[in-house]
Amino acid sequence: MYSSSAVALDIPAEVRSIIADVTRYPIDILEPTADIEEDLGIDSVKLGEVLSVLRERYGLPPTAELRARFPATQLRTIGGIAEAVVILTGNTSTSAAPASAPAPVTTAAPAPPVVAPQTQSASLLDEVRQIFAELTRYPIDILSSDADLEDDLGIDSVKLGEIFSVLRERYALPPRTELRDRITPTQLRTIGGITEIVAAFGNGVSDAAPPLAQPLARTAEPAPPPVVAPAAPLASKATQARSRTISWSDPMAGAAAARNMAGIDYLRAIMRGDYPVPPMASLMDFTVIDVEPGRVVVEVRPGEQHYNPIGVVHAGMAATVLDTAMACAVHSTLGPGTGYATIEFKINLVRAVTADVGRLRAVAEVVHGGSRIATAEARLLDDAGALYAHATETCMLMPKGPRA
């Protein structure tokens, strides 16, 4: 079990910082005794990413060896993982890098040549794209070989470091310090370039698939659409101004009451009219219609007031309703004095919403409820059961009034 006296002061802080970077969780909730799965909702895939980054940072052995050497309980807490790092590195004092023997002094040798772009197998490229998809949660279809990782895909250096850690373990790549002088910076900007690096330096690459004739080239930009004359002015009926009046009550009275009530009691009190609905509900025209422990249903009737510039309901309406349903589902499981805050939200839009679809319902359920982190999922459905959107959410729990 975790023992604060056995762990060096520097490594636990570094381990917490790495876990915060990989999970995007606030570092304040990453306590040494927190259970990785039960308290924080970190699954085995995400834990594997954490261990891969730690392996690169401290020169640790493969995950299988870690699990064989340490009891399962050792790797269930942040403190336990930090203690394992200390044991493996032999580091019992503050240190910014893992202890290692100094490299022997050798006669200077010519610098290895920079690797030129290599041909790469289609299967290897697909494998690398799949690893990118798993670690970024991006649809694999958008991960083209020539897309710029930062400019086109928004993959920052932290996430790229995680990906390289997994690639290094999967393909037995040498350390990045050894690669630095043997690759070009442009190779690190695309998936195709990184696949070239794996093909050139990896030891676990299969040669079974036939090589591509050349790296995939960026497709040509489509020709611009023809210039057309401006359309005739819209009919007067279509240009008539619409108006909508909304009203709301002071939300702070209900928020104050919520601090001393169980979440499910507060939500049901709002449904009964004992407390005012939140102003956002009045603005977006949605309402909570059912509350059960860990399950909430929110109803909305899409209208023109929700439309975007191209004549369909703005995606933000679906996102707002789904977020509300999931946050309320988490709230329904909390006792008095425990609040929450949304720290991660992801939505997938399945089909367009218009004012003609009628009533939509966001049905949300809690997937995991820990002591510090809760996760939920929700679906946006019409009365026939057709799916319009689905989403997942992570909430941080805290001992204060709720805020979404």
URNOR-V137822 format. One record per residue. N is the residue number from 0. RES is the residue in one letter. PSI is psi in whole degrees, -180 to 180 (999 if undefined). D_FIRST is the distance of its C-alpha to the first C-alpha in Angstrom with 1 decimal. Layout:
{{N	RES	PSI	D_FIRST} {N	RES	PSI	D_FIRST}}
//
This chain:
{{0	M	163	0.0} {1	Y	134	3.8} {2	S	117	6.4} {3	S	-29	9.9} {4	S	-20	11.7} {5	A	-8	10.4} {6	V	135	11.5} {7	A	156	15.2} {8	L	-34	17.0} {9	D	-47	18.9} {10	I	-45	16.6} {11	P	-39	14.4} {12	A	-40	17.8} {13	E	-41	19.2} {14	V	-44	16.6} {15	R	-41	17.1} {16	S	-41	20.8} {17	I	-43	20.8} {18	I	-39	19.1} {19	A	-41	21.7} {20	D	-43	24.5} {21	V	-41	23.7} {22	T	-15	23.2} {23	R	21	25.7} {24	Y	149	23.5} {25	P	135	24.0} {26	I	-22	21.4} {27	D	-28	21.3} {28	I	-6	19.5} {29	L	72	16.7} {30	E	151	14.2} {31	P	-33	10.8} {32	T	-1	9.3} {33	A	132	12.1} {34	D	127	11.8} {35	I	-45	13.8} {36	E	-51	16.2} {37	E	-43	16.4} {38	D	-37	16.5} {39	L	-11	18.0} {40	G	25	20.0} {41	I	113	19.2} {42	D	179	20.4} {43	S	-32	19.9} {44	V	-48	22.9} {45	K	-37	21.9} {46	L	-37	18.4} {47	G	-38	20.5} {48	E	-43	22.5} {49	V	-47	19.6} {50	L	-33	18.4} {51	S	-42	22.1} {52	V	-43	22.6} {53	L	-36	19.6} {54	R	-43	21.0} {55	E	-41	24.3} {56	R	-40	23.1} {57	Y	4	21.2} {58	G	41	22.9} {59	L	161	19.9} {60	P	171	20.8} {61	P	160	21.6} {62	T	-41	19.2} {63	A	-39	19.9} {64	E	-37	18.9} {65	L	-47	15.6} {66	R	-30	14.9} {67	A	-31	16.2} {68	R	-33	14.2} {69	F	147	10.6} {70	P	157	9.3} {71	A	-36	10.3} {72	T	-24	7.1} {73	Q	-36	6.2} {74	L	15	9.5} {75	R	-11	9.6} {76	T	158	8.8} {77	I	-42	10.8} {78	G	-38	8.4} {79	G	-40	6.4} {80	I	-43	10.0} {81	A	-40	11.2} {82	E	-38	9.0} {83	A	-40	10.4} {84	V	-43	13.7} {85	V	-43	13.7} {86	I	-44	13.2} {87	L	-32	15.9} {88	T	-14	18.2} {89	G	24	17.9} {90	N	112	18.2} {91	T	14	17.3} {92	S	165	20.0} {93	T	133	21.3} {94	S	138	23.0} {95	A	-12	24.5} {96	A	156	24.3} {97	P	145	22.3} {98	A	138	23.5} {99	S	156	26.2} {100	A	142	29.2} {101	P	143	32.4} {102	A	139	34.7} {103	P	147	37.8} {104	V	127	41.0} {105	T	163	43.4} {106	T	137	46.9} {107	A	135	47.1} {108	A	158	47.8} {109	P	142	49.3} {110	A	138	47.0} {111	P	146	46.2} {112	P	150	48.4} {113	V	132	47.2} {114	V	136	46.7} {115	A	158	49.4} {116	P	132	48.8} {117	Q	157	48.3} {118	T	149	49.4} {119	Q	144	46.5} {120	S	150	46.2} {121	A	-37	46.2} {122	S	-39	43.3} {123	L	-44	41.2} {124	L	-42	42.2} {125	D	-38	41.2} {126	E	-45	37.8} {127	V	-42	37.1} {128	R	-39	38.5} {129	Q	-40	36.2} {130	I	-43	33.1} {131	F	-44	34.5} {132	A	-42	35.0} {133	E	-38	31.5} {134	L	-26	29.9} {135	T	-15	32.5} {136	R	21	33.2} {137	Y	148	36.9} {138	P	137	39.5} {139	I	-23	40.2} {140	D	-28	43.9} {141	I	-6	43.8} {142	L	68	41.9} {143	S	156	45.1} {144	S	-25	45.1} {145	D	5	47.1} {146	A	134	45.5} {147	D	125	44.4} {148	L	-42	40.6} {149	E	-51	40.8} {150	D	-41	44.3} {151	D	-36	44.7} {152	L	-10	41.2} {153	G	27	39.3} {154	I	113	36.4} {155	D	179	35.2} {156	S	-32	33.8} {157	V	-49	30.2} {158	K	-38	30.6} {159	L	-35	32.6} {160	G	-40	29.8} {161	E	-44	27.5} {162	I	-43	30.3} {163	F	-34	31.0} {164	S	-43	27.4} {165	V	-42	27.7} {166	L	-39	31.2} {167	R	-42	30.1} {168	E	-41	27.7} {169	R	-40	30.2} {170	Y	12	33.2} {171	A	48	31.8} {172	L	152	33.4} {173	P	165	33.4} {174	P	154	31.6} {175	R	-34	33.3} {176	T	-33	34.5} {177	E	-32	36.5} {178	L	-27	37.8} {179	R	-41	38.9} {180	D	3	42.2} {181	R	2	43.0} {182	I	165	43.0} {183	T	148	45.0} {184	P	-33	43.6} {185	T	-26	45.5} {186	Q	-26	43.6} {187	L	2	40.4} {188	R	-10	42.2} {189	T	159	42.7} {190	I	-38	41.1} {191	G	-42	44.0} {192	G	-40	43.5} {193	I	-35	39.9} {194	T	-36	40.9} {195	E	-41	43.4} {196	I	-44	40.6} {197	V	-42	38.6} {198	A	-36	41.8} {199	A	-36	42.6} {200	F	-12	39.4} {201	G	148	37.2} {202	N	-9	36.8} {203	G	25	36.0} {204	V	133	39.1} {205	S	141	41.4} {206	D	13	45.2} {207	A	-38	46.3} {208	A	144	47.3} {209	P	144	50.5} {210	P	154	50.2} {211	L	152	51.5} {212	A	-35	54.8} {213	Q	160	53.3} {214	P	146	50.5} {215	L	134	51.0} {216	A	153	53.1} {217	R	131	52.9} {218	T	149	55.3} {219	A	147	58.3} {220	E	137	58.4} {221	P	152	60.5} {222	A	144	64.0} {223	P	150	64.3} {224	P	153	65.9} {225	P	148	69.6} {226	V	131	70.8} {227	V	158	72.3} {228	A	149	74.5} {229	P	142	73.0} {230	A	158	73.0} {231	A	151	75.5} {232	P	144	74.4} {233	L	154	72.6} {234	A	155	74.6} {235	S	-31	74.8} {236	K	-41	72.9} {237	A	-24	69.8} {238	T	2	70.0} {239	Q	134	70.3} {240	A	136	67.6} {241	R	159	65.1} {242	S	155	63.6} {243	R	130	60.9} {244	T	131	60.2} {245	I	155	56.8} {246	S	156	55.8} {247	W	165	52.7} {248	S	164	51.6} {249	D	118	49.5} {250	P	-14	45.9} {251	M	-25	44.3} {252	A	-46	45.4} {253	G	-39	43.4} {254	A	-38	40.4} {255	A	-40	40.5} {256	A	-33	40.7} {257	A	-27	37.8} {258	R	-27	35.4} {259	N	13	36.0} {260	M	151	36.2} {261	A	146	34.0} {262	G	-44	34.4} {263	I	-35	36.3} {264	D	-39	38.7} {265	Y	-44	39.4} {266	L	-40	40.1} {267	R	-31	42.4} {268	A	-37	44.2} {269	I	-42	45.0} {270	M	-36	46.4} {271	R	-14	48.6} {272	G	9	49.8} {273	D	-30	48.4} {274	Y	152	46.9} {275	P	151	48.3} {276	V	152	46.9} {277	P	146	45.3} {278	P	-34	47.9} {279	M	-36	46.4} {280	A	-38	47.3} {281	S	-40	50.8} {282	L	-44	51.1} {283	M	-8	49.9} {284	D	52	51.4} {285	F	164	48.5} {286	T	149	47.3} {287	V	125	44.5} {288	I	-12	46.1} {289	D	136	43.3} {290	V	122	40.0} {291	E	164	37.7} {292	P	115	34.0} {293	G	9	32.3} {294	R	130	35.8} {295	V	142	38.5} {296	V	128	41.9} {297	V	133	43.9} {298	E	141	47.5} {299	V	146	49.6} {300	R	102	53.2} {301	P	139	53.6} {302	G	-180	56.7} {303	E	-29	58.6} {304	Q	-13	56.8} {305	H	0	53.7} {306	Y	150	55.6} {307	N	-177	54.9} {308	P	-16	57.8} {309	I	13	58.2} {310	G	23	58.9} {311	V	165	55.7} {312	V	134	53.0} {313	H	141	50.6} {314	A	-26	47.1} {315	G	-27	45.8} {316	M	-49	47.1} {317	A	-42	45.0} {318	A	-42	42.0} {319	T	-44	42.5} {320	V	-43	43.0} {321	L	-42	40.0} {322	D	-43	37.7} {323	T	-46	39.1} {324	A	-44	38.5} {325	M	-43	34.9} {326	A	-41	34.0} {327	C	-35	35.8} {328	A	-43	34.0} {329	V	-45	30.7} {330	H	-35	32.4} {331	S	-14	33.5} {332	T	-3	30.0} {333	L	147	29.1} {334	G	177	29.7} {335	P	139	31.8} {336	G	1	30.6} {337	T	127	28.4} {338	G	-175	29.9} {339	Y	161	29.4} {340	A	135	30.5} {341	T	126	31.3} {342	I	-12	29.5} {343	E	139	30.5} {344	F	133	33.5} {345	K	135	35.2} {346	I	145	38.5} {347	N	124	40.7} {348	L	123	44.4} {349	V	-45	46.1} {350	R	158	49.7} {351	A	147	51.9} {352	V	135	52.4} {353	T	174	55.9} {354	A	-13	57.6} {355	D	-9	59.0} {356	V	-16	55.8} {357	G	-149	55.9} {358	R	139	52.9} {359	L	147	49.4} {360	R	130	46.2} {361	A	112	42.7} {362	V	115	40.5} {363	A	143	36.8} {364	E	145	33.7} {365	V	131	30.1} {366	V	-42	28.0} {367	H	131	24.5} {368	G	103	23.6} {369	G	-173	20.2} {370	S	-20	19.4} {371	R	-26	20.3} {372	I	138	22.1} {373	A	144	24.8} {374	T	150	26.9} {375	A	163	30.4} {376	E	157	33.4} {377	A	156	37.1} {378	R	143	40.5} {379	L	115	43.9} {380	L	152	46.6} {381	D	-177	50.2} {382	D	-22	51.9} {383	A	-2	52.5} {384	G	6	48.8} {385	A	138	49.3} {386	L	130	46.3} {387	Y	-31	46.9} {388	A	157	43.4} {389	H	156	39.7} {390	A	162	36.7} {391	T	157	33.0} {392	E	146	31.2} {393	T	131	27.9} {394	C	139	27.7} {395	M	133	25.4} {396	L	144	25.0} {397	M	155	25.5} {398	P	67	26.7} {399	K	179	30.3} {400	G	149	33.5} {401	P	144	33.5} {402	R	133	34.9} {403	A	999	35.3}}
//
